[in-house]
């Protein structure tokens, strides 16, 4: 089955594009897809424990089954800031 993958922020930097199509076996889970993505793009390993994953714009668990045409979004943690504000 074909799944659309969307990558944001640091994930986009690692993968080199913001969107692409990925062929997965029927019934593949979000977790299996993440494992394939990390194997294909080893730089994603740094996000393994902090990556938010969404299927069709709703947050999903690693056990969520994907269907033909689903969109999987890979959203790394938000970073930045750290400067103290004087209010």
C-alpha distances in whole Angstrom, upper triangle without the diagonal:
4,7,10,13,16,19,23,26,26,23,23,26,24,21,23,21,20,17,14,10,8,6,5,6,6,8,9,12,13,16,13,12,15,17,14,16,19,19,18,20,23,25,23,24,27,25,24,26,27,23,22,19,18,15,15,19,20,21,19,19,18,17,15,12,9,7,5,7,9,12,13,17,19,22,25,28,31,34,37,40,43,46,48,49,53,53
4,7,10,13,16,20,23,24,20,20,23,21,18,20,17,17,13,10,7,6,5,6,9,9,11,11,13,13,16,14,11,15,16,14,14,18,18,17,18,22,23,21,23,26,24,23,25,25,22,21,17,16,13,14,17,19,19,18,19,18,18,16,13,10,8,5,6,8,9,11,14,16,20,23,26,29,31,34,38,40,43,46,46,50,50
4,6,10,13,16,20,21,17,17,20,19,16,18,15,14,11,9,6,5,6,7,10,10,11,10,11,10,14,12,9,12,14,13,12,16,17,15,17,20,21,18,21,23,20,20,22,22,18,17,14,12,10,10,14,15,16,15,16,15,16,13,11,8,8,6,5,5,6,7,10,13,16,19,23,25,28,31,34,37,39,42,43,46,47
4,7,10,13,17,18,15,14,17,17,14,15,12,11,7,6,5,6,9,10,14,14,15,13,14,12,15,15,11,13,16,14,12,16,17,16,16,19,20,17,20,22,19,19,22,21,17,16,13,12,10,10,12,14,15,15,17,16,18,15,14,11,11,9,7,6,5,6,8,11,14,17,21,22,25,28,31,34,37,39,40,44,44
4,7,10,14,14,11,10,14,13,11,12,10,8,6,5,6,7,10,11,15,16,16,14,13,11,13,13,10,10,13,12,10,13,15,13,13,16,16,14,17,18,16,16,19,18,14,13,10,10,9,10,12,14,14,14,16,15,17,15,15,12,13,12,10,9,6,5,6,8,11,14,17,19,22,25,28,31,33,36,37,41,41
4,7,10,12,9,8,12,12,10,11,9,6,4,7,9,10,14,15,19,19,19,17,16,13,15,16,12,12,15,15,12,14,17,15,14,17,16,13,17,18,15,16,18,17,13,12,10,10,10,10,10,13,13,14,16,16,19,17,17,14,16,15,13,11,7,6,5,6,9,12,15,16,19,22,25,28,30,33,34,37,38
4,7,8,5,5,9,9,8,9,7,5,6,9,11,12,16,17,21,22,22,19,17,14,16,17,13,12,15,14,11,13,16,14,12,14,13,11,14,15,12,14,16,14,11,11,10,11,12,13,13,15,14,15,17,17,20,18,19,17,19,19,16,14,11,9,6,5,7,9,12,14,16,18,22,25,27,30,31,35,35
4,6,5,5,8,10,10,10,9,6,9,12,15,16,20,21,24,25,25,22,20,17,18,19,16,14,17,17,14,15,18,17,14,16,14,12,15,14,12,14,16,13,10,10,11,12,14,15,13,15,14,16,18,18,22,20,22,20,22,22,19,17,13,11,8,6,5,7,10,10,13,15,18,21,24,27,27,31,32
4,6,5,7,9,10,11,10,9,12,15,18,19,23,24,27,29,28,25,23,19,20,22,19,16,19,19,16,16,19,18,15,16,13,12,15,13,11,15,16,13,11,12,13,15,17,18,16,18,17,19,20,21,24,23,25,23,25,25,23,21,17,15,11,9,7,7,9,9,10,12,15,18,21,24,25,28,29
4,5,5,6,9,10,11,10,13,16,19,19,23,23,27,28,28,25,23,19,19,21,18,15,17,18,14,13,17,16,12,13,10,9,12,10,9,12,14,12,10,12,14,16,19,20,19,20,18,20,20,20,24,23,25,24,26,26,24,22,18,16,13,10,8,7,9,10,10,12,16,18,21,24,26,29,31
4,5,5,6,8,9,8,11,13,15,15,19,19,23,25,24,21,19,16,16,17,14,12,14,14,10,10,14,13,9,11,8,7,10,10,8,11,13,12,9,11,12,14,16,18,17,18,17,17,18,17,21,20,22,20,22,23,21,19,15,13,10,7,7,7,10,12,13,16,19,22,24,28,29,33,34
4,5,5,6,5,5,8,11,14,15,19,20,24,25,25,22,21,18,19,19,16,14,17,16,12,13,16,14,11,13,11,10,13,13,12,15,17,15,13,14,14,15,17,18,17,19,18,19,21,20,23,22,23,21,23,23,20,19,15,13,11,9,9,10,13,14,15,17,20,23,25,29,30,34,35
4,6,5,7,8,12,14,17,18,21,23,26,28,28,25,24,21,21,22,19,16,18,17,14,14,16,14,11,12,9,10,13,13,12,15,18,16,14,16,17,19,21,22,21,23,22,22,23,23,26,26,26,25,26,26,24,22,19,17,14,12,12,11,14,14,14,16,20,22,24,28,29,33,35
4,6,8,10,12,13,16,16,19,20,24,26,26,23,22,19,19,19,16,14,15,14,11,10,12,11,7,8,6,7,10,10,11,13,16,15,13,16,16,18,20,22,21,23,21,22,22,21,24,24,25,23,25,25,23,22,19,16,14,12,12,11,14,16,16,18,22,24,26,30,32,35,37
4,6,8,9,10,12,13,16,18,21,24,24,21,20,17,18,17,14,13,14,13,9,10,12,9,6,9,8,8,12,13,13,14,18,17,14,16,16,17,19,20,20,22,21,21,22,20,23,23,23,21,23,22,20,19,16,14,13,11,13,13,16,18,19,21,25,27,29,33,34,38,39
4,7,9,10,13,15,18,20,24,26,27,24,23,21,21,21,18,16,18,16,13,14,15,12,10,13,11,11,15,16,16,18,21,20,17,19,18,20,21,22,21,24,23,24,25,23,27,26,26,23,25,24,22,21,18,16,15,13,15,15,18,19,19,21,25,27,29,33,34,38,39
4,6,7,11,13,17,19,23,25,25,23,22,20,21,21,17,16,18,16,13,15,17,14,12,15,14,13,17,18,17,19,22,20,17,18,17,18,18,19,19,21,21,22,24,23,26,24,24,21,23,21,19,18,15,14,13,12,14,15,18,19,20,22,25,28,30,34,34,38,39
4,7,11,13,17,19,22,24,24,22,21,18,20,20,16,16,18,17,14,16,18,15,14,17,15,14,18,18,16,18,21,19,15,16,14,15,16,16,15,18,18,19,21,21,24,22,22,20,21,20,17,16,12,12,10,10,11,13,16,17,18,20,24,27,29,32,33,36,37
4,7,10,14,16,19,21,21,19,19,16,18,18,15,15,17,16,13,16,18,15,14,17,17,15,19,20,18,19,22,20,17,16,14,14,14,14,14,17,18,18,21,20,22,20,20,17,18,16,13,13,10,10,9,10,12,15,18,19,21,24,27,30,32,35,36,40,40
4,7,10,13,17,18,19,17,18,16,18,17,13,14,16,14,12,15,16,13,13,17,17,16,19,21,19,20,23,22,18,18,16,15,15,15,16,19,19,19,21,20,22,20,19,16,16,14,12,12,10,10,11,12,15,17,21,22,24,27,30,33,36,39,39,43,44
4,7,10,13,15,16,15,16,14,17,15,12,14,16,13,12,15,16,13,15,18,19,17,20,22,21,21,24,23,19,19,16,16,14,14,16,19,19,19,20,19,20,18,17,13,13,11,9,10,9,10,12,13,17,19,23,25,27,30,33,36,39,42,42,46,47
4,6,10,12,14,12,13,12,14,12,9,11,13,10,9,13,13,11,13,16,18,16,18,21,19,19,22,22,19,18,15,15,14,15,17,19,19,18,19,17,18,17,15,12,12,11,10,10,10,10,12,13,17,19,23,25,28,31,34,37,39,42,43,47,48
4,7,9,12,10,12,13,15,12,10,13,13,10,11,15,14,13,15,18,20,19,20,24,22,21,24,24,21,21,18,18,16,17,20,21,21,19,20,18,18,17,14,11,11,9,10,11,12,12,15,16,20,22,26,29,31,34,37,40,43,46,47,50,51
4,6,8,6,9,10,12,9,7,11,12,9,11,14,14,13,16,18,21,18,20,23,21,19,22,23,20,20,16,17,14,16,19,20,20,17,17,15,15,14,11,9,9,9,11,11,12,12,15,16,20,22,25,28,31,34,38,40,43,46,47,50,51
4,6,6,9,12,13,10,10,13,13,11,14,17,16,16,19,21,24,21,22,25,24,22,24,25,22,22,19,19,16,18,21,22,21,18,18,16,15,14,11,9,10,10,12,13,15,15,18,19,23,25,28,31,34,37,41,43,46,48,50,53,54
4,6,9,12,14,11,11,15,16,14,17,20,19,19,22,24,26,24,25,28,26,23,25,26,23,23,19,18,16,17,20,20,21,18,18,16,14,13,9,8,7,8,11,12,15,15,19,20,24,26,29,32,35,38,42,44,47,49,50,54,54
4,6,10,11,10,11,14,15,14,17,19,19,20,22,24,26,23,24,26,24,22,23,24,22,20,17,16,14,16,19,18,18,15,14,13,11,9,6,6,7,9,12,12,14,14,18,19,22,25,27,30,33,37,40,42,45,47,48,52,52
4,7,8,6,7,10,11,11,13,15,16,16,19,20,22,19,20,23,21,18,20,21,18,18,15,15,13,15,18,17,17,13,13,10,9,9,6,6,8,10,12,11,13,12,15,16,20,22,24,28,30,34,37,39,42,45,46,49,50
4,5,5,6,9,10,11,12,14,15,17,18,19,21,18,18,20,18,15,17,18,15,15,12,12,11,14,16,15,14,10,9,7,6,5,4,6,9,12,13,11,12,11,13,14,17,19,22,25,28,31,34,36,39,41,43,46,47
4,6,5,6,9,10,10,12,14,15,16,17,18,15,15,17,15,12,14,15,12,11,8,9,8,12,13,12,11,8,7,5,6,6,6,7,10,13,13,11,11,8,10,10,13,15,18,21,24,28,31,32,36,38,39,43,43
4,5,5,6,9,10,11,12,14,15,15,17,13,13,16,13,10,12,13,11,12,9,12,12,15,17,15,13,10,8,4,6,8,9,10,14,16,17,14,14,11,13,12,14,15,18,21,24,28,31,32,35,38,39,43,43
4,5,5,6,9,10,11,12,14,15,17,14,14,17,15,12,15,16,14,15,12,14,14,17,19,18,16,13,11,8,9,10,9,10,13,15,16,14,15,12,14,14,17,18,21,24,26,30,33,35,38,41,42,46,47
4,5,5,6,9,10,10,12,14,15,12,13,16,14,12,15,16,13,13,11,12,12,15,16,16,15,12,12,9,10,10,10,9,12,13,14,12,12,9,11,11,14,16,19,22,25,28,31,33,37,39,41,44,45
4,5,5,6,9,10,10,11,12,9,10,12,10,8,11,12,10,11,9,11,12,16,16,16,14,12,11,8,11,12,12,12,15,16,17,14,13,10,10,9,12,13,16,19,21,25,28,30,33,36,37,41,42
4,5,5,6,9,10,10,12,10,9,13,12,9,12,14,12,14,13,15,16,19,20,20,18,15,13,10,12,14,14,14,17,18,19,17,16,13,14,12,15,15,18,22,24,27,30,32,35,38,40,44,45
4,5,5,6,8,10,12,10,11,15,14,12,15,17,15,16,14,16,16,19,21,21,19,17,16,13,15,15,15,14,16,17,17,16,16,13,14,13,16,17,20,23,25,29,32,34,37,40,42,45,46
4,5,5,6,8,10,8,9,12,11,10,14,15,12,14,12,15,15,18,19,19,18,16,16,13,16,16,16,15,17,17,17,16,14,11,12,10,13,14,17,20,22,25,29,31,34,37,38,42,43
4,5,5,5,7,5,6,9,9,8,12,13,12,14,13,16,18,21,21,21,19,18,17,14,17,18,18,17,20,21,21,19,17,14,14,11,14,13,16,20,21,24,28,29,32,35,37,41,42
4,6,6,9,9,9,12,13,11,15,17,15,18,17,20,20,23,24,24,22,20,19,16,18,20,20,19,21,22,22,21,19,17,17,15,18,17,20,23,24,28,31,32,36,39,41,45,46
4,6,9,9,10,14,14,14,17,18,16,19,17,20,20,22,23,24,23,21,21,18,20,21,20,19,21,21,21,20,18,16,16,14,17,17,21,23,24,27,31,33,36,39,41,45,46
4,5,6,8,11,11,12,16,16,14,17,16,19,20,22,23,24,22,21,21,18,21,22,22,20,23,22,22,21,18,16,15,13,15,14,18,20,21,24,28,29,32,35,37,41,43
4,5,6,9,10,10,14,15,14,17,17,20,22,25,25,25,23,22,21,18,22,23,23,22,25,25,25,23,21,18,17,14,16,15,18,20,21,23,27,28,31,34,37,40,42
4,5,6,8,10,13,14,13,16,17,20,22,24,24,25,22,22,21,19,23,23,24,24,26,27,26,24,21,18,17,13,14,12,15,17,17,20,23,25,28,31,33,37,39
4,5,6,7,10,11,9,12,13,16,18,21,20,21,19,18,18,16,19,20,21,20,23,24,23,21,18,15,13,10,11,9,12,15,16,19,23,24,27,30,32,36,38
4,5,5,8,10,10,13,14,18,20,23,23,23,20,19,17,15,19,20,22,21,25,26,25,23,21,17,16,12,13,11,13,17,17,20,24,24,28,31,33,37,38
4,6,8,8,9,13,15,18,21,24,23,23,20,19,18,17,21,22,24,24,27,28,27,25,22,19,17,13,13,10,11,14,14,17,20,21,24,27,29,33,35
4,6,5,5,9,11,15,18,20,19,19,16,16,15,14,18,19,21,21,24,25,25,22,19,15,13,10,9,6,8,11,12,16,19,20,24,26,28,32,34
4,6,6,9,11,14,17,20,19,19,15,14,13,11,15,16,19,19,22,24,24,21,19,15,14,10,11,9,11,14,16,19,22,23,27,29,31,35,36
4,6,9,11,15,18,21,20,19,15,14,12,11,15,17,19,20,24,26,26,23,21,17,15,12,12,10,10,14,15,19,21,22,25,28,30,33,34
4,6,10,13,16,19,18,17,13,13,12,12,16,17,20,21,24,26,25,22,19,16,14,10,9,7,6,10,12,15,18,19,23,25,27,30,31
4,6,10,13,16,15,14,11,11,11,11,15,15,18,18,21,23,22,18,16,12,10,7,6,5,6,10,12,16,19,21,24,26,28,32,32
4,7,10,13,11,10,7,8,9,10,13,13,16,16,19,21,20,16,14,10,8,6,5,6,7,10,14,17,20,22,25,27,28,32,32
4,7,10,9,8,6,6,7,8,11,10,13,12,15,17,16,12,10,7,6,5,6,9,11,14,17,20,23,25,28,30,31,35,35
4,6,5,5,4,5,8,10,12,10,12,11,13,15,14,10,8,6,5,7,8,11,13,15,19,22,25,27,30,32,33,36,36
4,5,5,6,6,9,11,12,8,9,8,10,12,10,7,6,5,6,9,11,15,17,19,23,26,28,31,34,36,36,40,39
4,6,8,9,13,14,15,12,12,10,10,12,9,6,5,7,8,11,13,17,19,20,24,27,29,32,35,37,37,40,40
4,7,9,13,15,16,13,15,13,14,15,13,10,8,8,7,11,11,15,16,17,21,24,26,29,31,33,33,36,36
4,6,10,13,14,11,13,13,14,16,15,11,10,9,9,12,12,15,16,18,21,24,26,29,32,33,33,36,36
4,7,10,12,10,13,13,15,18,17,13,11,10,9,10,10,13,14,16,19,23,25,27,30,31,32,35,35
4,7,8,6,9,10,13,16,16,12,11,9,10,11,12,14,15,18,21,25,27,29,32,34,35,38,38
4,5,5,9,11,14,18,18,14,14,11,12,12,13,15,16,19,22,26,28,30,33,35,36,39,39
4,6,8,10,14,17,18,15,14,11,13,12,14,15,17,20,23,27,29,31,34,36,37,41,41
4,6,9,13,16,18,15,15,13,15,15,17,19,20,24,27,30,33,34,38,40,41,44,44
4,6,10,13,14,11,12,11,13,14,16,19,20,23,27,30,33,35,38,40,41,44,44
4,7,10,12,10,12,11,14,16,18,21,23,26,29,33,36,37,41,43,44,47,47
4,7,9,6,9,9,12,14,17,20,23,25,29,32,35,37,40,42,43,47,47
4,6,6,9,10,14,17,20,23,26,28,31,35,38,40,43,45,46,49,49
4,6,9,11,15,18,21,24,27,29,33,36,39,41,44,47,47,51,51
4,7,10,13,16,19,22,26,27,31,34,36,39,42,44,45,48,48
4,6,10,13,16,19,22,24,28,31,33,36,39,41,42,45,45
4,6,10,13,16,19,21,24,27,30,33,35,38,38,42,42
4,7,10,13,16,18,21,25,28,30,33,35,36,40,40
4,6,10,13,15,18,21,24,27,29,32,32,36,36
4,7,10,12,15,18,22,24,27,30,31,34,35
4,7,9,12,15,18,20,23,26,27,31,31
4,6,9,12,16,18,21,23,25,29,30
4,6,10,13,15,18,20,22,25,26
4,7,10,12,15,17,18,22,23
4,7,9,12,15,16,20,22
4,6,9,12,14,17,19
4,5,8,10,14,15
4,6,9,13,15
4,6,10,12
4,7,9
4,6
4
